[in-house]
Each structure stands twice: as structure tokens, then as C-alpha cells.
Amino acid sequence: MLFDLNRRLAAEALGTALLVATVVGSGIMAETLTKDVALALLGNALPTGAILVVLITILGPISGAHFNPAVTMVFALKRELPASEALGYVLVQIAGGVAGTLMAHVMFALPLWDASLKVRTGGAQWLAEGVAAFGLVVTILAGLKFNRPAIAWLVGLYITAAYWFTSSTSFANPAVAIARSLTNTFSGIRPADLPAFIAAEFAGALAALWLTDWLLRSKGEAAVVAKEVHP
């Protein structure tokens, strides 16, 4: 079933909004209920992974469930999404993410706009963001090729794991990073730290695209490509 662009854009905005509302809201709830940072991180990671399974399952058939400008860039470079539509996806993802942060603030009776003061910077965290985005894109592309019905679970489980094995707690998403800069709570990031995080996320996604283009190409597909290049 094919959906028109307006419905796909609405699905991307809605999905990103609910994703960010979950990330920010669960972070606020976790920080409220416990002073144990490890337990708070667990309380943030599990809902995020769970909501991704739900959102990809229900909205994936409409828009592809990108909810992430880095993922949209990958599909545009693969020529599976026209550049003009990809730009629309990115704009609504950012708008949806901001709306998700505002929604979480309203639910917890916090100031609507509250720029984060949480420092997230340095080479280790930049590398972690590159690794997080790299792993996410590899998971998506390999999952789509080998086990498409499981893609929602694969992405949800990957992000849950990446919260714990990356020093940055795996934003892996420029739209989510922007939205999280607007909350001075557990999941926040200083606006000044955004550019390096976003650059690392796009770099990781590009590296994953390059690798999977080679890694996932079967012998027959490689022969066809070689013939096209050297007829």
C-alpha cells in the first residue's frame, strides 16, 4: 500500500514526536524516582527501545519510520527517496522532535522552553556518537535485507543496547539531539555541544552506508555491478 507524501510526512512528524516525548519523559520520570544514575539510565533506555518497536511497527508501513535525518540521508543516497521528499522528511522530523520535548515538559509541569546545561563533549563522546549511528544504520540496512519483519525489534534492541555500550548514551539521531538540547533534564545536551554530535552522527551513517554497500552485496549482485561498470 502506497501513501501520499502528506501522510508520510505526518507519520514522520508523529513518530519523531512520540519518540522524543518518550526519551525526555522517561528521563524525567527516572530522575524523579531515583538518584541512582545507573537505574535512571535503565529507566530511560528500556522505554526508548520499547517505543521504537511500537512506532516502527505501526508507522513503518506508511513512511518507512525513519524518524532520523541521518537515516533519511542514507535512503536518499541509495536513491530510494527523492531529494525533495527527503528534505521534507528532515524538516518534519526536527519539528516533531521539538514538539515531543515540549509535550514531555507539559506532562511533567516543567517550563515549556528550558535549554539544557548538560555537558556532552569530547573526543570519546564524538566517537561514541559515530559508532552509535554506524551501528544503527548497519542494523537497519542488514535487517531490511535479511529479516524485514523483525526490523522493529532489531532497531529497538540495538538502541537499548547502545544506550549502555556508548559513552554518549547513543543519541544516533540529529533530530533527537536537537530536541534534547531544549530540555534541562536527565536526557539533555547543551546546545553548544550539538554541532559535533550531529557531525559525528552523519559521519557514522555515511560510513555504515559505505560498508553495507559492499558487505551486503551477494556474488551475483557484485557481478552485475562489475558488468555495468566494465561492459
Disulfide bonds with the S-S distance in Angstrom:
none
